[in-house]
Amino acid sequence: MGIKSEKTDIDNKLNFSGLTLASGPDTPVSNEEPNFIDILHNSKLSDFLSFRYNDYPSQPDINTSEITYPGFLPSVPEAIVHLKLLKAFSVLKRKVIGSNNLIPNEYDVKKWQIYITDASRRFIIFMSSIRSKFGTIESDDEKDIYDNGNTKNEKFISMMKELMPPLDVIMVWHSFLLNPKSMYDVCIRNKIYQFANYPLPLHIIDQFIDDYTFEFHVPQSYKQNYLDLLRSFTNDPVDLLYDNSRIAMNEHLVTLYCPKCHDPMTKPIPITNDENTGFCDADFQTINIGYENVKCYHGTPSHFTHDELRKLQLYCDMTNLKSLQGTHKYFSKIICPPKFTKRNPFLISDDVCKTLEKHWDTDKSLDDILKSLNAKHRRELVRQRILLRNYLQYNLISLTVRGGVQVGEDLVGCVLRQERFVEKMNKLDWLHSPLVFKSLQEAVLRYSRFFEMLTDANLRQMLVPTLDIDLAWHTHQLTMYGYFRDCRGSPVHAVIDHDDKVDEGRLDDGFAFTAKRYKQLYKEEYSVCFCLYCTSKRSDSLRKFSQFFKTKKQTKKEEYLRQSHPLSSRGEGFSHISAHNSVRLPTELASSRREKKPAPWADNTYLLYTTPLLFVVPPIAPITEGQCDFYGNGLCTSATTLCSSIGGTCCNIAPCSGNGGAACFGAGLNPSNYGHARIGGSVVEIGGVCGADNNSTSAGCVGASGCSGGAAGNCTGGGSGF
């Protein structure tokens, strides 16, 4: 099972970097392809970035004035262990819900959602314990926190090498890493960037997953070391259970704590109940025990609902003299292109907070408060919406952990959206493919090309991966330290996010463009899947006149090459479109598109994931119709934000939408109302507001790099719309 030892005779190894099967005097001659167990047995520890991070010294930070070849791309052994881990997740799910239903029923979905909610809480306790044990630096500056996290802490690494979290915690950790900018923001704000950099330890996880049953078995010493870490933060017996699968979830009680004063706000409440008013239910409601009895703001409402909790979290974030959640995701001065490093994320957040505080009304809902905001300039209103609209979809599980790391991101949604990819991979059963080695070699090669396309500084269109490329992309992101270095050393010199909330219609358009661009650059088919959808997209990418001049011999040769490709499949295969991140937006444009042209890959398997009755935030329909004002009439929920001025007061906002540029930010963005703002291509150009004074309209725009406008296409910022 897994790696046996680190050997020095490289001739007896599989040469993963060169993508060839090496041979030597001791290598048995065989015409059989190696199976995944043999590949792992013959691999080296140094094939795993997680091992190299643990045992190699710190490296100097990336010089973003130079382009460097990516040095942290995934290897075949890492991809194999990743596939094993996905198998283990499915085994865990079957144990929890006790069902193998192909299309889950409402009871199974609810049971699994409750389990993931508790797993998310346990993951937050894990992060909080690390912060408690190792402390934080005094500075709140992003650069200081980043530099501190990039300097390897040997005590931290030594501890992490000797412990193993439970599989449910690993599942949440895994999904959060696949939202790299969100995890970056959380770890910077909570000053635990050392943890963000620590790779998911695939080389150790491999040892604990059975190669045949994919059961996860952890030695007692690793369990004990994990629990010892947790004891530095909590003494609650429930929190200190390593295996929580035997707990009856409907009997599980949690207490809510104020994010500001950390006092309890409720009595112990059920995580779910028959009335659908438990903490992880859509209609959650409970009595506030501090109502009108405490000086802290949390004593204001008589009852708590999810809306009141989001409102409380935003109020505390607004008044705690720190940056709002999401600030370092959208306005970082580190993981952005180098020409924007002089902006100040805190000033941007503080400017939004000052406006918000003027319009705060304890009697209004959070939605109404945000709709009441106004701004003197278009740039100001766009910033407000980017930073504040995400609070409407927060699932504040972190409020059940007293004094813990604060996470607004819906971790349950992260896991459930990722689950669609997990189940697709397990259905294909790649590990038992007779061509597992060759096909994964090809996947790693194809991903290196995709990464080259993704980091093209001139890219203005969203790229959509195939399943094999997405597996490699996910594996790359499991080492955030390496993924960030590869992105920042690329031509875009900025981190490419992995957006897991894109309307399914936008994915359809992006896949067609990607297939065409890949064929142009590498003279090979992007997808060799022979399902109806991929075949039609492949045909669409070819010019009719080029097909007309091909001889029958050429056409036959191309068909043979496609069918003999190691990733080729007659049905949905490894090179099928990866659509696990598709969501259904309620915007007029998205709804109209779905009605006229339904996504070809859509099915009813995850239909229940769109219903608001079962979830705090429905994972495939996270935005309600009433929230469309904050997103406009676009096909995505994200934005790329750029800034060039020294004071951080001039921002180009590049929305991922092909709808005139402002579609991602909602209604009310009339250029005539906000200074001299105008739309250039798909980039919102903020003219006349580039001075150090946030409210000044007299200062001229300072330089083409910051306020150039005129960009074309649907997505900017290094083509990171996916």
Buried (B, 14 or more C-beta within 10 A) or exposed (E): BBBEEEEEEEEBBBEBEEBEBBEEEEEEEEEEBBBBBBBBBBBBBBBBBBBBBBEEEEEEEBEBEEEEEBEBBBBBBBBBBBBBBBBBBBBBBEEBBEBEEEEBEEEBBBBBBBBBBBBBBBBBBBBBBBBBBBEBEEEBBBEBBBBBBBEBBEEBBEBBBBBBBBBBBBBBBBBBBBBBBBBBBBBBBBBBBBBBBBBBBBBBBBBBBBBEEBBBEBEEEBBEBBBBBBEEBBEEEEBBBBEBEEBEBBEBEBBBBBBBBEBBBBEEBBBBEEEBBBBBBBEBBBEBBBBEEBEBBBBBBEEBBBBBBBBBBBBBBBBEEBBBBBBBBBBBBBBBBBBBBEBBBBBBBBBBBEBBEEBBEEEBBBBEBBBEBEBBBBBBBBBBBBBBBBBBBBBBBBBBBBEBBBBBBBBBBBBBBBBBBBBBBBEBEBBEBEBBBBBBBBBBBBBBBBBBBBBBEEBBBBBBBBBBBBBBBBBBBBBBBBBBBBBBBBEBBBBBBBBBBBBBBBBBBBBBBBBBBBBEEBEEBBBBBBBEBBEEBBEEBBEEEEEEEEEEEEEEEEEEEBEEBBBBBEEBBBBBBBBBBBBBBBBEBBBEBBEEEEBBBBEEEBEBBBBEEBBBBBBBBBBBEEBBBBBBBBBBBBBBBBBBBEBBBBBBBBBBBBBBBBBBBBEBBEBEBBBBBBBBBBBBBBBBBBBEEBEBBEBEBBEEEBBBBEBEBBBBBBBBBB
